[in-house]
Each structure stands twice: as structure tokens, then as C-alpha cells.
Amino acid sequence: MTTIQVSLSLDSDGFLRRHCGACDREFKWLQTPEGEDPAYKVDRHLCPYCGLASDEFWTEAQANYLTAVAVEETVGPALDELESAAKQLNRAGGLIKMSVTRSGGTPVRPLASEDMRRVDFLCHPEEPVKVVEEWEGPVHCLTCGELTSHGGTAR
């Protein structure tokens, strides 16, 4: 199995944008700095809005970027070899001509935006989230699901 290291853009506070497929809302969680262990090890996090437990909260832009990087890293070298072979085939006076055209270009990492408001939890203070400014409902802790009241700090 091949491992590909990919970094995603964080906002200025170190939060990574996420998306819940169940409620179709975006939120952010505080990303653990590279090389550090997370404060709490869980198999799945919860959506702060609907409480869905999942291990995949990719935004569409992130999923597209990750796919493009994976294709470039895995298929790209084979296309390079094919292009080299095509050049050898295309000798002067040869009967066969071949060309290789690559499309798509270099994958562009989605940029982070400075939006949303922070919600802290007493149950897991190292796991704050950011929710959309207009959200007035309770917010689930990403780790244990404890609810805050109207987006305030969990008690």
C-alpha cells in the first residue's frame, strides 16, 4: 500500500473545515498539529449539529483535491513512462505516431476561510469546534456528543 502525505489548509486559528453529509452543514474542528498525538483518541467524531458519528467529514473541495493528488501521485509516473515511450516511437520516418496529453494540471489545495464562531466544551476542552455564525441550536461535542445550550459552552 502506498502512503501519500497531503496537507489541507487551516484557518488562522488552526481549524480545519469539515462537512456533514447527513445534515449538509459545514463546521470546523481544531486540527492536531503534525507530529503530536490527539488529545483524545476516538474511532469516530460526531457532527456538532446533528450528532452523526463518522470518520469521514470531507468537504466536496477536499475530497476532489485528495482524489486529484492520489491520481497524480499514482497514475502520474505511469503517464510519464508512457510519454517517454511515445517519444521513442515517434522516430523520423516511422509508420506509427503516438502522443500523450495530460489534462487537469497540478491539483490546487482548497483555501481556508476565516469564518464561523468558536464553541468550547467543558467535557473536552481541547476539542473546540467552529459552527456557522447564524447557528442558534445546541452543539454536540465532537468527542462524546454532550450538547451545549444554544451554542454556548457545554456545562
C-alpha positions, 0 to 999 in steps of 0.5 A: 500500500502506498502512503501519500502525505497531503496537507489541507489548509487551516484557518488562522486559528488552526481549524480545519473545515469539515462537512456533514453529509447527513445534515449538509452543514459545514463546521470546523474542528481544531486540527492536531498539529503534525507530529503530536498525538490527539488529545483524545483518541476516538474511532469516530467524531460526531457532527456538532449539529446533528450528532452523526458519528463518522470518520469521514467529514470531507468537504466536496473541495477536499475530497476532489483535491485528495482524489486529484493528488492520489491520481497524480501521485499514482497514475502520474509516473505511469503517464510519464513512462508512457510519454517517454515511450511515445517519444521513442516511437515517434522516430523520423520516418516511422509508420506509427505516431503516438502522443500523450496529453495530460489534462487537469494540471497540478491539483490546487489545495482548497483555501481556508476561510476565516469564518464561523464562531468558536464553541468550547466544551467543558467535557473536552476542552481541547476539542473546540469546534467552529459552527456557522455564525447564524447557528442558534441550536445546541452543539454536540461535542465532537468527542462524546456528543454532550450538547451545549445550550444554544451554542454556548459552552457545554456545562 
